[in-house]
Amino acid sequence: MGFSEKQEELVKESWEIMKEDIPALSIHFFTQILEIAPAAKGLFSFLKDTDEIPQNNPKLKAHAVKVFKMTCESAIQLREKGEVVVNDSTLKYLGSVHLQKGVVGPHFEVVKEGLLRTVEKGVGEKWSEEMKGAWAEAYDQLAAALQAEMNKEAAEINNNKETAEKDVAAEIHS
């Protein structure tokens, strides 16, 4: 079906509103993620050894702003380009990091729910089911691109491992 003109309009309109308060909304975004799935805290080195969500943690703030902005900005590209476009090296890096951290499908759903709650808070009374649908579609496209990269990286790792095992076996038998 693709991303409609109306969906793009809703995402852009809400993004313009949210840009006014990115730092606070970014922290809210991560707070939502950790409220939905407290165990996710273990995926972040800067949160592992604390019992609370450190509102003043500079690493959390920087990471939250980066994630929130990337998610929002990639959503805006959907109609224009027909797909989420993330710089290849950035996508490869993100795929690698997420694979190393053990991120799996259900984690993406938690982040999606955190994002939708954050957009709802950020836009206030402008929030609607239509806007929710637009953001959900945009996020699903970004998550699919990231998961495809993670799968590609996992396949490369497995191929390299199998090749190394065959090389060792050949040396043993020669």
C-alpha positions in Angstrom: 0.0 0.0 0.0 2.8 2.5 0.8 2.8 5.5 2.8 0.0 7.9 1.9 0.2 11.7 1.5 -2.1 12.1 4.5 0.2 9.8 6.6 3.2 11.8 5.6 1.4 15.1 6.5 0.5 13.7 9.9 4.0 12.6 10.7 5.5 15.9 9.5 3.0 18.0 11.4 3.6 16.1 14.6 7.3 16.2 14.2 7.2 20.0 13.8 5.4 20.2 17.2 7.7 17.7 18.9 10.9 19.4 17.7 10.2 22.1 20.2 10.9 19.7 23.1 13.2 16.9 21.8 15.3 16.5 24.9 12.3 16.0 27.3 10.4 13.8 24.8 13.6 11.7 24.2 13.9 11.0 27.9 10.1 10.3 28.0 10.6 7.9 25.1 13.2 5.8 27.0 11.3 6.0 30.2 8.3 4.5 28.3 10.5 1.7 26.9 11.8 0.9 30.4 8.4 1.0 32.0 7.0 -1.4 29.4 10.1 -3.7 29.6 12.3 -3.1 32.6 14.7 -5.8 31.6 15.6 -3.8 28.5 17.7 -1.7 30.9 20.4 -4.4 30.6 20.8 -3.7 26.9 22.2 -0.2 27.7 25.7 -0.1 29.3 24.9 3.3 30.8 21.8 2.0 32.6 22.9 -1.5 33.7 24.2 -0.7 37.2 21.4 1.6 38.4 18.0 1.0 39.9 16.4 4.1 38.5 16.1 5.8 35.2 18.7 8.5 35.4 17.0 11.6 34.1 20.3 13.5 34.2 22.5 10.8 32.7 24.2 12.5 29.7 24.8 9.3 27.9 21.1 8.4 28.1 20.1 11.8 26.9 22.5 11.7 24.0 21.4 8.2 23.0 17.7 9.0 23.5 17.9 12.1 21.3 19.7 10.2 18.6 17.2 7.3 18.5 14.2 9.5 18.7 15.4 11.9 16.0 16.4 9.0 13.7 13.0 7.3 14.1 11.2 10.6 13.4 13.3 11.7 10.5 13.2 8.3 8.8 9.4 8.4 9.0 9.4 11.6 7.0 11.3 10.0 4.1 8.8 7.2 3.5 6.5 8.9 1.0 9.2 10.8 -0.8 11.5 7.8 -1.3 9.0 4.9 -0.8 11.2 3.3 1.8 13.2 4.1 4.9 16.6 5.3 3.8 19.4 5.2 6.3 23.0 5.7 5.3 24.4 2.3 4.5 27.3 2.6 7.0 24.8 3.8 9.7 22.4 0.9 9.0 25.3 -1.6 9.0 26.6 -0.2 12.3 23.1 -0.3 13.9 22.5 -3.8 12.7 25.7 -5.0 14.1 25.2 -3.3 17.5 21.6 -4.5 17.8 22.7 -8.0 16.9 25.6 -8.0 19.5 23.2 -6.7 22.2 20.8 -9.5 21.5 17.9 -7.4 20.3 15.1 -9.5 19.0 11.7 -9.0 17.4 9.7 -8.3 20.6 12.2 -5.6 21.5 11.1 -3.7 18.4 7.4 -3.9 19.5 8.4 -2.4 22.9 10.2 0.5 21.2 7.2 1.0 18.9 4.8 1.3 21.9 7.2 3.7 23.6 7.4 5.8 20.5 3.6 5.9 20.0 3.1 6.9 23.7 5.8 9.6 23.3 4.3 11.0 20.1 0.9 11.1 21.8 2.3 13.0 24.7 4.3 15.3 22.4 1.4 16.4 20.2 -1.3 16.5 22.9 -4.8 17.1 21.6 -3.7 16.7 18.0 -3.3 13.0 18.6 -5.6 10.7 16.6 -6.0 7.1 15.5 -4.9 8.3 12.1 -1.7 9.8 13.4 -1.1 6.7 15.5 -1.4 4.6 12.3 1.0 6.9 10.4 3.6 6.7 13.1 3.1 2.9 13.5 3.6 2.4 9.7 6.7 4.6 9.7 8.2 2.8 12.6 7.4 -0.6 11.2 9.3 0.3 8.0 12.4 1.5 10.0 12.3 -1.6 12.2 12.1 -3.8 9.1 15.1 -2.2 7.5 17.1 -2.6 10.8 16.0 -6.2 11.2 16.9 -7.0 7.6 20.4 -5.6 8.3 20.6 -7.7 11.5 19.7 -10.8 9.5 22.3 -10.0 6.9 24.9 -9.5 9.5 24.0 -12.8 11.3 24.2 -14.7 8.0 27.7 -13.2 7.4 28.8 -14.2 10.8 27.5 -17.8 10.3 29.1 -18.1 6.9 32.4 -16.9 8.3 32.1 -19.4 11.1 31.3 -22.3 8.8 34.2 -21.3 6.5 36.6 -21.2 9.5 35.3 -24.6 10.7 35.8 -26.1 7.3 39.3 -24.7 7.1 40.2 -26.2 10.5 38.7 -29.5 9.5 40.7 -29.5 6.2 43.9 -28.8 8.1 43.3 -31.6 10.5 42.6 -34.1 7.8 45.6 -33.1 5.6 
